[in-house]
């Protein structure tokens, strides 16, 4: 997602906890803020470091803790095939067909949300809702339990 909030499809060429290179058919400027939603990794944000042929490279803005988590995730993903580890979810996730919904907190406060992916057992969404792990909420009209919350990205399981 660009500074203009325009979402542009892209693919990761190379990634480390400090930055990544993306193949994307878009014009970006050095220093432009980018938010990337990467399958199996999640949300990362940072700034365009340089343009490349067919895309751009960006730095990742993250706390030391987030960089450690990202390094662990990248290591796991890189070794997944060698470890013969398959999908860990009960059901595979599919991209959202209807990405707009709302998250309703216990006190009735509603927040706009964008569904990233889902299955019959749960999914992931982006929202400014102030949720935390273990919190019970309503997502898209279904009672849900928050399993993971990182900045504005939340994973949930339907109850």
C-alpha positions as CSV (number, residue, x, y, z in Angstrom):
1,X,0.0,0.0,0.0
2,X,1.4,3.3,-1.1
3,X,1.3,6.6,0.8
4,X,-1.8,7.5,-1.3
5,X,-3.4,4.3,0.3
6,X,-3.5,2.8,-3.2
7,X,-3.0,-1.0,-3.1
8,X,-0.6,-2.4,-5.7
9,X,0.0,-6.1,-6.3
10,X,3.6,-7.1,-5.9
11,X,5.9,-10.1,-5.1
12,X,8.8,-10.4,-2.8
13,X,12.2,-11.0,-4.5
14,X,14.3,-11.0,-1.4
15,X,13.7,-10.2,2.3
16,X,15.6,-9.8,5.5
17,X,14.6,-8.3,8.9
18,X,16.0,-5.0,7.8
19,X,14.5,-4.7,4.3
20,X,13.0,-6.2,1.2
21,X,13.1,-6.1,-2.5
22,X,9.8,-6.1,-4.4
23,X,8.8,-6.7,-7.9
24,X,6.0,-4.2,-8.6
25,X,4.7,-2.3,-11.6
26,X,4.4,1.1,-9.9
27,X,6.3,4.3,-9.8
28,X,7.6,5.1,-6.3
29,X,9.8,7.9,-4.9
30,X,12.8,7.4,-2.7
31,X,11.6,7.9,0.9
32,X,8.0,7.1,0.2
33,X,6.2,5.3,3.1
34,X,5.1,1.7,2.1
35,X,3.0,-0.8,4.0
36,X,3.4,-4.3,2.7
37,X,1.1,-7.3,3.5
38,X,3.1,-10.4,2.8
39,X,1.6,-13.9,2.9
40,X,3.0,-16.1,5.7
41,X,4.8,-13.0,7.1
42,X,2.2,-10.4,7.8
43,X,2.3,-6.6,7.8
44,X,5.7,-4.8,7.4
45,X,6.2,-1.1,6.9
46,X,9.1,1.1,5.9
47,X,10.4,3.5,3.3
48,X,11.5,3.2,-0.3
49,X,15.3,3.0,-0.3
50,X,15.8,2.8,-4.1
51,X,14.1,1.9,-7.3
52,X,15.1,-1.2,-9.2
53,X,14.4,-2.6,-12.6
54,X,10.8,-3.8,-12.2
55,X,10.2,-2.7,-8.7
56,X,11.9,-1.2,-5.6
57,X,13.8,-2.0,-2.4
58,X,12.5,-0.7,0.9
59,X,13.8,-0.6,4.4
60,X,11.7,-2.1,7.2
61,X,10.8,0.2,10.2
62,X,10.4,-2.0,13.2
63,X,11.2,-2.3,16.9
64,X,14.1,-4.6,17.9
65,X,11.5,-7.1,19.1
66,X,9.6,-7.0,15.8
67,X,12.9,-7.5,13.9
68,X,13.6,-10.6,16.1
69,X,10.2,-12.0,15.4
70,X,10.6,-11.3,11.7
71,X,14.0,-13.0,11.7
72,X,12.5,-16.1,13.3
73,X,9.6,-16.1,10.9
74,X,11.9,-15.8,7.9
75,X,14.1,-18.6,9.2
76,X,11.1,-20.8,9.7
77,X,9.8,-20.1,6.2
78,X,13.2,-20.7,4.6
79,X,13.5,-24.1,6.4
80,X,9.9,-25.2,6.2
81,X,10.4,-27.5,3.2
82,X,13.5,-29.2,4.7
83,X,11.6,-29.7,8.0
84,X,8.6,-31.2,6.1
85,X,6.3,-28.9,7.9
86,X,2.9,-28.4,6.3
87,X,0.1,-25.9,6.9
88,X,-0.3,-25.4,10.7
89,X,-3.9,-24.1,10.5
90,X,-6.9,-26.4,10.9
91,X,-8.2,-25.2,7.6
92,X,-6.3,-23.4,4.7
93,X,-6.9,-19.7,4.4
94,X,-8.4,-18.2,1.3
95,X,-8.2,-14.5,0.1
96,X,-11.3,-12.6,1.2
97,X,-14.1,-12.3,-1.3
98,X,-15.7,-9.4,0.6
99,X,-13.0,-7.5,2.3
100,X,-15.0,-4.8,4.1
101,X,-16.5,-5.6,7.5
102,X,-16.6,-4.3,11.1
103,X,-15.2,-5.4,14.4
104,X,-17.6,-4.8,17.4
105,X,-16.1,-4.7,20.9
106,X,-17.9,-5.9,24.0
107,X,-19.1,-2.3,24.8
108,X,-20.7,-2.0,21.3
109,X,-18.1,0.2,19.8
110,X,-17.7,-0.5,16.0
111,X,-14.6,-0.3,14.0
112,X,-14.2,-0.6,10.2
113,X,-12.1,-3.6,9.3
114,X,-10.6,-5.1,6.1
115,X,-10.5,-8.9,5.9
116,X,-7.2,-10.2,4.6
117,X,-8.1,-13.9,4.4
118,X,-10.3,-16.4,6.1
119,X,-11.7,-19.9,6.4
120,X,-14.7,-21.4,8.1
121,X,-12.8,-21.3,11.4
122,X,-11.4,-17.8,11.4
123,X,-9.1,-15.4,9.6
124,X,-7.1,-12.2,9.6
125,X,-8.2,-8.6,9.4
126,X,-6.7,-5.1,9.5
127,X,-8.4,-2.5,11.8
128,X,-7.7,0.3,14.2
129,X,-9.8,-1.6,16.8
130,X,-8.0,-1.6,20.1
131,X,-8.0,-5.4,20.5
132,X,-5.7,-7.8,22.4
133,X,-5.0,-11.5,22.5
134,X,-7.8,-13.4,24.2
135,X,-10.4,-10.6,23.7
136,X,-13.9,-11.7,22.5
137,X,-15.3,-9.5,19.7
138,X,-17.8,-9.7,16.9
139,X,-16.2,-9.8,13.4
140,X,-18.6,-9.6,10.4
141,X,-21.5,-10.5,12.7
142,X,-19.8,-13.6,14.2
143,X,-18.5,-14.1,17.7
144,X,-14.7,-14.4,17.6
145,X,-11.7,-14.7,19.7
146,X,-8.5,-12.7,19.0
147,X,-5.6,-15.1,18.6
148,X,-2.9,-12.6,17.6
149,X,-2.7,-8.8,17.4
150,X,0.2,-6.9,15.9
151,X,-0.3,-3.2,15.3
152,X,-3.4,-3.1,13.2
153,X,-3.4,-6.7,12.0
154,X,-5.4,-9.2,13.9
155,X,-5.9,-13.0,13.6
156,X,-9.1,-14.5,15.0
157,X,-11.0,-17.7,15.5
158,X,-14.7,-17.9,15.2
159,X,-16.4,-19.1,18.4
